[in-house]
């Protein structure tokens, strides 16, 4: 694992006191990370591009639990973690380091460092510990708004500045309307070199997957399997698998890729993008059936293929 300091610590400012509201300034097709809280919460990637970490709480069963919503633009990795380590609540910040082109977070309580895509502590007092993944998903703002009438969305930080947003060492006001990684996402290259347009970009040694193919990674016990979005799409938009002894179902919908525990259902896709079991229509984004039944969303990591492969191996992909 290659760890390097790229920018100063906290040059990308985490959001530690998030505010939410019903309205969003962005576009309908903007991606948002959705946490199934009460009420549901959406965290726009357009905002996370400039902050990468939101230290927050979510309501589950009437109890507020500390979580951190994390996003690494270079790895396309969206993961929500518990903020409790050894019964201690921690707050995460952006270390300014990259590990294999992935965000390295640090906790302010012990200054331990954590690889965002894996949740592993790679240095410090918590070395060897691993963060617990919370079920979440990526969808579009339009989908979230239409499916969650009581949902709230993360608001921009008033007066926020970031050294990383400027061309020199002078912090610059954050202009959330701009998408600083648009060219990177549209390019073929991957990693920091590709983002900066430098000549030290990484190479990719396989031709069955592009390095920035979207993958939904599921880890249960010691078993890990990444589901590339195009492969699930080619299978009709739904696949049934077993990971770590758990039956899972993965859906690809018009707004993303979603995974749930499967309680014995045999889903089939229709030509109009719906999913049916025994004549009942199911929503592949929410896991909710027309008759009210609901699947349990799995803790998963949405990220690019190269980042999943960095943390696992060449064969850790659904085929």
N, C-alpha and C positions, 0 to 999 in steps of 0.2 A: 504494500500500500504506500503510495507516494503522498506525503503530507507536506504542504508548503504554505507559507504566509503570502497572501496575495494583496490584501488591503489591511489597514489598521483595524484592530478590534473595535466593534460597534460603529464602524464607518457606515454600515448598513444598520439602521436603528430598528430593533425589534419593537413591537407594539405591546406595551405592558399594561396599559389601561384602556382597553378597547371600548369603543362606543358603537351602538347599533341603532338602526332605524328601519323603517319600512321601505324607504326609497333608495335607488341606486343610480348613480350618475352615468354609468357605462352603457354598453350596448347589450341588446337581447342575447346575442350569441357569445358573450363573454363567459369564460369558464369561472365557476365558483366551486370552492371546496365546501361540501355540505356536511354538517354535523347534526345528527338526529337528536337534538336537545329538545327541551320544552321551554320556550318555543324553538322550532328548528332555526339553525343559524347558517348563514352563507358567508364565506370569506372569499372575496373576488381575487382572482389571480392578478388582475390589473393592479391591485393594491399590494399584494404580497410580493410582486416583482421588486418593490422598493423596500420591503421590510423583512421578508423571508420567514419571520417568526412572529406569531401572535400568542402571547401568554394569556390564557383565558380560563373560564370555568364553563362547565355545561351541566345542565340539570338532568339527572337520570334517576327516575323513581323518586323524585322529590328531594334529592340530595345534590348539592352543588359539588362537583368534582373538578379539581385542577387539571387542565390539559394544555398542551401546546400544539398549535396548528402550524405546520412547517411546510416550506416550499423551497426547493432548489431549482432555479430556472435552468441551469446548465444541464441538470439531470431530468428535468421535467417531473420531479418527484414530489408528490403531494401525500403527506403522511401526518396523521394526528396521533400524538402520544400522551399517555398519562404523565403528569408532572410530579409523581410521587416515586421517590427512590429510597429504599430502606426506611420507609415510613416518614421520610422527610420530603416536604414540598419544596421544589426548586423552581427557579425562574431562568429561562434560557435567553441567551443573546447570541449574536453572530460573531464568531471568533475572528473572521477575516482570513481564515485558513480554508484550503480545499484538501480533501482526501480523495485521490482518484477523481478529481473534478467535481466532487460532491461537497456540499455545504458541511462545514464542521461547526457545530454549535458548542457553546460552553455554558455551564450552569454557574450562576453568580455566587452561589453559596460555597462551592468548593473549588471553582475554576476547573473542574474536570471537563474534558473535551469529548464530544459525541459525534459520531458519523451519522448524518441525517438519514441517509437511505436505509441503513441497517438498524439504527438505534443503539449501536454498540458504543460503549465508552472506550475510547482509544488511548486516553492518558488522564492521570489524576487519581484522586481519592477513590472514585467509583470504577476504576479500571477493572474490566471484566464484567461489569453489570450491563444489562440491556433494558432499554425502555419498552414498555408495553404499548402495543398498537391499539388504538380505539377505532371501532368501525366508523367509516366516513366514505364519502364518494366525491367524484368530480362530475358536475353536470353543467348545464348552461344557466345563466341568470333567468332566461325566459322559462325554462322548465321548473326551476325552483319557485319562481313567482307564481306560476300557474298551479303548482302542486301543493304549495304551502301558503295558504291564505293568511296565516298568522306568523309567517316566517319573518325573521329579521336579518339584515345584511350589515356587515362591517362597514363603518364609515371612514372616509379619509381622515388622516391626522392633521388637524389645523396647525399650520406653521411648521410642518415637518421638514427637516433638512437632512441631506445625506451627502457625505463626502464622496461616496461611490457614484453618485449621480453626476458629479461635476468633472471637468477636464483637468482640474488641478486640486490642490489640497484645501481649497476653500469650499466649505459646505454650500450646496445649492438647494434652493427650495424644490420640493418634490412636485412635479407636474404629473398628476396621476392620469391625465388624459393621454399621455404618451406611453407607448409600449417599447421599452428599451431593449427587449429581446426579440422583437418581430423579425429582424433580419436573421438572427441566429436560428429561430424555429423554421424559417423558410429555407435555410441552407442545408447542404448535404453533410457538412462537417459536424463534429461534436466535441464538447469539452471547451475548456477555457481558450485554447489556441484558436479554435474555430470562431468563438464569440469575438475575440479581439482581432481576428484576421491576421494572426501571426503565422509564421512558417513552422512552428513547433507543434502543430496539431497532431492528434492521435490517429492511428490507423485501425482499420476494422478488418478482421481476418475471416469473416464468414459472409456468404452470399445468400443465405436463406432468410436472413432478417436484416433490415437496415438498422444502424446503430440507434436511431431515434424513433424506432417503432415503439408505439405505446404498449406497455405491458402492465397487467394487473398481477402483482405478486402475492401469493398466499403462502404463509408459513404456519404449519400446525405441528407442534412437537419438533422433531428433528427433520421433518419433511418440508421441502420448499418447491413450489412449482409456479412458474410465471406464464401467464396466458397472454400471448401477443394478440392485440386487437384484430389484426387482419386474419389471423388463423381462426379465431372464433367467428368472425364475420363470414369466412369461407365455409364454415360448417353450418351455415344457416342462421347464425346469430345466437346460437345457444349450444353449450357443451355441458355434458355431465362427466364429472371426474371424482376421484377419491384422493384426498391429500391428508396424509397423516392419519389414515383410518376414518376420516370424516368425508361423507358424501357432500359434494358441492355442485352448484350449478352456476354457470357464468353466462351472462347475457351481454350482447352488444346491441345498443339502441342508437337512435339518431343523435343522442347527446353524450355517449360514452360507453364505458364498460363497467359492469357491476357484478359482484359475486355474493352468493348467499349459501347458507346451509340448505341442503336438500333433504326434505323429509319424505323421500320415497316417490316424488313426482317424476313423471316422464314428460318433459316439456317438448312441444314442437313449435316451430316458427311458421308463420303464415306469410303469404306474399305481400301483405300490407304492413309487416313489421310487428305483428302482435305475437304473443306466446300463449299457447293453449295447453292445458292438461285436462283430460277427460271432459272436454267441451267448455271448460271455464277459462276465461281470458285473464291473463296475469300481466301486470305492468313490470317490464324488465328493469326499469330504473328504480322503482320503489320496492319491488318484491311484494306488491299487494294485489290480491285477486279481486275480481269483480264481486265475489260473494263475501269479501271482507277478510278472508284468510291472509296471513302475512308471513313471509319468509324472514329469517333472521340474517341480517347483513353480517358478512364476515369482516374481521379486521384484515385489511389488505393495504398494499403499497402500490400506488399508481406511479409509474416511472418509465424512463426510456430503457430500451433493451440493453444498452451498453452498461448502464448503472446496475441493473439487475444482474448481469453477467459478472460485473466487477465484484459483487458481493457473494456470488454463488459460483457457478461453473458453466461450461458450454452447454451442458445437457439439462439445465434446470428450466426448460421451457416445454410447454404443452405442444405436441406435434399431432 
